[in-house]
């Protein structure tokens, strides 16, 4: 862990934010609108002034077909009964859903942080730290698989996880309905929300929590206004960042569509395989397939600037550090001995990653764009 933290720190310092928008034209298809080593911002304005179909095409590896970027208006909110959503919001903020009456869903999924957490890993029952960083919930209704490892296929199943996890809410789940039924006016609110008598049941608790989370759409930002045709709302630095996101930085390899995620699982070289204190095998823990060791779900980038620290383990406290690590091609752990070399579970960093050769000024621009999302 220490060696990777030192490497990340070095990259962060080496990529200190600079005010210049200077860049290097490494590839004519990846970096149009350049004059020598400088970006021609007037040219970029013209390139992005027209319909989205006329914009510079995304630069991605062969075989990858990303969905085009889209504004939040392209996200269709699923229907949720208002009473169910209101009940779910109340439950989401009620610490009495936990064994200690001290930990609520909102304790880790903070609205001010894109419904993520500002800590590297969240602290749950009796101050116990979790193993993973809390993922954000903006647009969560559109996700096909939940948790970093994709172990839940629905929000109802997902809600059950933290309720009963010993390091999170540690609730005796079978006892939860009776506990809530004895509090305030919960029984009446449950019946009103679901339109019939039946009181407080576990199924209704999970349904209400899931219903509320389905209403958590990303807020419209200047990026969305830009996508809707207001082509002057991004400043020069942000526009260059958008262009780099699409081209030289290859971000659309995994981050595309309205939620800016391919909803796939990738190995970024951060599994710490064989280092028991830090090891996290990711998707492998769900599938048992060796090819899934170290793979984690691509997160949405909606609200990304507010959702740090970043990565499944919260390793990066600054967004610039994340970008510098991607610029370096991410970590590529090598087997340390013959045994690891023959180990079919030794994780392999995704071949989709490569060194990007972004300049400090380009990383600054890319960060500025991400801050608009």
N, C-alpha and C positions, 0 to 999 in steps of 0.2 A: 504493500500500500504506500509506503514512504517513497519508494522510487518513482511511482506514478505521480504522486502529489508533487514531488520535486520537478518532474518533467513538465507537469501542467503549470506549475508556478513559473518555470523558465519560459514556457511558451507565452504565458500571459504577460510577463515582463517584456519579452521580445516583441510582442505585438501590441505595445502600448498605443493607445488611441491617439491618432494624429489628425489634425484638422484638414490636411491635404486630401484631395480626391484624385491624386496621381495614381496611375495604374500601368501595368505592362501588357501590351497586346501580344499575348502568348499564342493566340489562335484566332484567325480571322473570323471563324464561325462562332467562337465563344465570346469574342470581344470586338464586335463591330463598334463604330463610332469612336475610334481612337485616332489620335494624331501623335505619332511618336509614342511617348510614354504617358501622355495625358488623355483623359477622357473628354470627348467632345460632347458636352452636356446638351447643347442645342440639338445635336444629332439624335441623342437619346430621347429628348422631348418629342422630336418628330417621329421616332420609331415607335413610341408608345402613345401617340396622339390618336391613332385610328382604332378600329375595332380590334378586339382581343385576338381574333383569328389572324390579324396582320402583324402581331407582335413577333419579335425574334423567337424562334422555336426553342423549347427547353433543351439543354444539353444534358443528356443522360446516357448511361451505358447501353450498348446494344441489347435489345430484347426487353427493355423497360419502356412501357407506354404510360406515362403519367397522365392523370386527369388534369385538365386545364384548371388553373386557379379560378376561384369564384368568390363572390361576395357572400355575406351572411344571409342575404335574401334567398340564396339557393338552397339553404337548409330548411327542409320542411319540418316544422315542429309536430310531433305526434300528438293526437288528441288526448287530453287529460282532463277529467272532470275537475272543475274549480275547487270543489269541496275536498276532493282527494289530494290535490296539490297543496291546499292550505293545511290540511292535516299532516301531510308529509313534511312540509316546511316546519311545522311545529315540532314534530318528532325529530327532525334533523338537528334542531337546536336544543333539544332537551337532554341534559346530561343524565337524567334518571333512566335512560335506556341502558346505562352501564351499571356494572355491579357496584361501583363505588359512588355512584351518583355524581361523578366529577368529570366524566369524559363524554362529550357529545360528538356526533358526526362533524359538526361545525368546528370542533376543537382542532381538527386536522385539515378539514376542507374549508379554508377561510375565504369568504367572498372577496376580500381585499387582495387575495393572491391567486385570482383565477380559480378559486375553490381548490387550491393546493395548499401547501404549507411552506412557511419561510424557514423551517428547520431542515437540516440535512436528512434526518429521519424523524418521524413524529414520535412523541412521547405519549404512552397510553397508560393503562392500568398500573397504579402504584409507581408511576414514574418510569416504567419499563420502556426502553427505546426499541423501536421497530428495526427491521433489517433494511427496508426500502424507503425511498422517498415517496411522499404522498403525491399521486398523480392528480392533475386538475380535472374538473368536471364540466367545463364549458363544452357544450355539444355532445355530451356523453351519450345521449340517446341514439346518436348515429353510429356509435362504435359497435363492431361485430363481436368483439371479445374484450373482456374487462380484466383489470389488474395488469401489472407489467408483464405477467407470464400468460395472460389470456385464459386463466382457469375458469372464468365465469362467462357464460353466454348470455346472461340477462342481468338487468339491474336488480331484479328480485333476488337472484342467486348471489349477486355481488354484495347486497346489503347484509345478508346473513353472515358473511365472512368476518367483518370487523366486530359485529355484535358479540360473537362467541369466541373470538381470538383472545388467548390469554394475555397477550401483550398489548391489546387494543382496548376494547370495552369490557371484555371478560365477563359478559353477562351469562347467567344461567338462562339460556334462551327459552326452555319450556316454562319457566316461571315468569317470563316477561309479560305476557298478556294479562295475567292476574295482577301483577304489580301496577301496570298502567291503568287497568280498570278501576283500581281503588284510588286513583289520583284525579283530583280536579273534576273536570267534566269530560274526560276522555271517552267514556263509554257512549255518551250522547253524541259526541262529535264523530266517533267512528260510525255510528248508525246513520247519522245525517250525511256523512260523506259518501257512504256506500249505498244509501237509499233504502236500507232495510235493516230490521233488527238483526242482532247477531253479536253485538258487543265487540270487544277487543279480541282479536285472534292473531296468531303469528302471521298467517297468510295476509291479513289485512295490514298489519304493520309493515311487512315487506312491500306490499303493493303501494301503500301510501308513500313510503320512502322512495321507491322507484318512480312513482308518479311525479313527485316533486322534482327529482333529478332530471326527468325528461323535459322539464320546463326551462332548464338552465342553458339557454342559447347564448352564444357569444354576443357581446354587445357590438353594435356597428361602430366601426372606427373609420379613420381617414382612408385606410386601405380599402374598405368596402365602398366608400364614396368614389375612390379612384376606379375601382372595378365597375361601378355603375355609370362611369362616363365623366366624372369630374376630374379631368386629367391634370389640373393644376394644384390639387390639394397636397400632393407629395412634394417636398422640397428637393433640391438637386441631389443631396446626399441620399435621401430615402429612395429616390428614383433610381439612382445608380445601384443602391442595395437591392432593389427589386430586380434590376437587370442581372446583377451578379447571382442572385438567388436562382434565376432561371437558366443561367448560362455557366459562367466560369466556376462558380461555387458548387454546381451540380446538386443543389438542394432538392430540386424536384425529382430526383431519383427516388426519394422516399417521402417527401412532403409535398403533397399536391391536393387538388380539389378544394372545396370550400372549407374543410377542416384542416387542410394542410397535413394530411397523413395518408400513407398508403395502407394503413391498418395491417401491415405485415410485421413479421418478427425478424430482427437482424442482430448479428453479433458484432458489437463495436469494440471488442477486445477488452472488456471491463469485467469479465467473470471472475478474475483472480483464482483461476483453477488451481487446486492443490494448496491454496493458502487458506486454511480452514477458518481463520478468524474473519476473513473478508469474502470468502468464496460464495458466489451465488450462481447457480446453474441455470437460472432463468426458465425458459420454455421447457427445457428437459424435465423439470420437476413435474410437468403436466403430462407430457407425451411419452417420456421414457426413451425417446429416440436420441441416439448419440449426436445426430446432426443438429439437434436443437440446443445443445449445451451452450450457454452464454447468450442465447438469443432473447431479446426483449421487444415488446411491442413499440412500434413507432408512435410517439405521442403526437397529439395535435399541437400545432404551434399557435393556436388561438390564445391570446393572453400570455404568451411565452415570457415576455419581459417581466411579468408580475409573479411568475410561478417558480422562481428559483429558490434554492439551489437546484441544479439540473443533473440529469441522468438518473437511472433507476436507484442508484445509491447516494444521490445528492453530492457527488464528488466535487462538482464545480460550483463554487460560490459566486462566480462572476460569468456573465454571458460571454464576455470576450474570451474567457478561458476555454469555453466550449468551442467557439469558432476557431481559435488557434489550434485546438486539438484536431478538429476536422481538417484544418488546413495542412496539418502534418500527416494526414492519412490515418489518424487514430492510432491506438496502441496495437501492436502485433506481437503478442507473447510467443516466444519460441520454447519448445521443449527443453528442459534443463538437463535431462539425462536420457539414456536409452529407453528406460521404462516409459517415460512420458512420450517419447517419440513413437512408441508402439501402442500407446493408449488410444483406442478408438474414440474415447470421449474427450480427448484433448481438444479444446475449442479452437476453431479457426476463424479469425477475423474476416468479416464479409469482404469478398473481392469487389463489391461495389464501391468500396472506399479506396481513394487514391490521394496522393499529394496534390494540392490544388494550386499552389504557387500564388496565392493571394498576397497582395502587398498589405502593409499596415493600414494604408488609406482605404483599401478595398474592404478590409475587415471592419473598419470604422463604419463604412457605408452600409455594409451588410447588417451590422448590429443596429444601425439607425432604422433600417427597414423592419427588422424584427420587432423593434420597439413600437411600431405602428400597428402591429397585428392585434 
